[in-house]
Amino acid sequence: MKDKIEIREEGMRIGGKVVFTKEVIEVKYPYTEEVIGTVPAGTAEHARQAFEIAANYNSKLTRYERSQILQRAGELIGERRDYLAKWLTLELGICHQHAIYETKRAQDVYQFAAAQALQDDGEIFSCDLTHNGKDRKIFTKREPVKAISAITPFNHPLNMVSHKIAPSIATNNCMVCKPTELTPLTAIALADILYEAGLPPEMFQIVTGWPQDIGEEMMVNEHIDIITFTGGVPVGKLIANKAGYKRQALELGGNDPLIICNDLSDADLEKAATIAVAGATGNSGQRCTAIKRILVQESVADKFVPMVLEKAKKIKFGDPQDPETELGCVIHAQAAELFEKRVYMAEAEGAEILYHPGRQGALLPPIVVDKVPHGSELVMEETFGPIVPIVRVPDNDEEVMKISNGTEFGLSSGVCTNDLNRAIAYINGLDVGTCNIWEQPGYRIETSPFGGIKDSGNAVKEGVTEAMKFFTNVKTYSLPWP
Ligand code: NAD
């Protein structure tokens, strides 16, 4: 029998204090629906306090000190890997293997931010370049803003928060974060790690609450200069409407394609099938860049589909805490139900379900569906689970691009071809933020620019380097010397 899970009763982290409220929000383990923790049902007043503290704090940390804190935070994540992975699995329901992977990605974020904090971000312009030139120089420096509001989604409880706080620390900013009410416990553990690494608590505060009670303050508080949001399209668009003049990074949903071209050999098709199944099922299919549509060209489809099927059938799904498990749960049973319903809707439209060994609550297997019509809801919407939907598309690349571009989303994409001309045509022709040849759409390193267009985001990029630019104001000054 498994050890009984101890329940974590957490408080908010406001100005160095742990703050509790009478009303709490329960956090449940998706696999068993047990309550595994609680966080305060905070209110707008809590968010106001936190922003007041953030706006009045003027960090004097040197680049060296910031880099050291970030470095140490990354080390602590490594030292606490098992603890963090355990709670990632408990609050999100993903399997232990996927949870471990997330802790490693987060470490990378701190490693890059620590290195980047040491780089000078100023520029110098000589002024004697034109016939009106003068003997002086123009310089730039980057300054932190008053306060940053961060609102994060449920699906990467550690990495999404890290992608916001690490560049914030590197640029000497003060951030107030409202993690999702579904998986807030990891964000709180991360805050404690950062304080232990030496971060002044004013520079990272956590408030929790129901969106209807605390959400608005996270968008409109007078001290907020920047809102950095990762989540779904409806909330992203609500922020765009409410936040007005405030600078916004909106990183929203996706339904990324993996395109399988007809120039592939059998061995290449095997390689592509491995990418397809891993990309559709990683993190239980709950990545904004998970493969949500496998677009395979008609003339190789009959060879390719059995390869996908075989690999999907091999995935060991089940108890998320079992270290052997390769696929755990989605966030809750209602989400799993919706995705399964979309599979049946696609079937009614002519798709063929090749593998569906049965759903148990939030535990959704890697359902393989072939011949999905490209206009079916299963692949037009963001189906945020480990479904493996195959859409057979014409051999003509132009038509494939049209189908691929025919949804509201434009986050990322993957293309498997060995023909450089075709690869370049796809890179140019796909309306997306990223195109990876011979890789999953989700492939990135944590400092490379990342973000989508269309409904997938307002084209403001994340990734440590871009986020550090976004989180700062450029001040230009000039001096009367050459
Ligand atoms: P969500 O939009 O439901 O919630 C995101 C956050 O917004 C949560 O913290 C939630 O509490 C908050 N929120 C909800 N209503 C609010 C309101 N009225 N005011 C203020 N805040 C409010 O998204 P989710 O279901 O948690 O996350 C999954 C989504 O995130 C998917 O669409 C996924 O693709 C997307 N995502 C995008 C990226 C990216 O980089 N583009 C990365 C990860 C996840």
Residues whose N, C-alpha, C, O or C-beta is under 5 A from the ligand:
A	BS01	NAD	I151 T152 P153 F154 K178 P179 T180 E181 P211 G215 E216 T230 G231 G232 V233 V235 E251 L252 G253 G254 R287 C288 S456
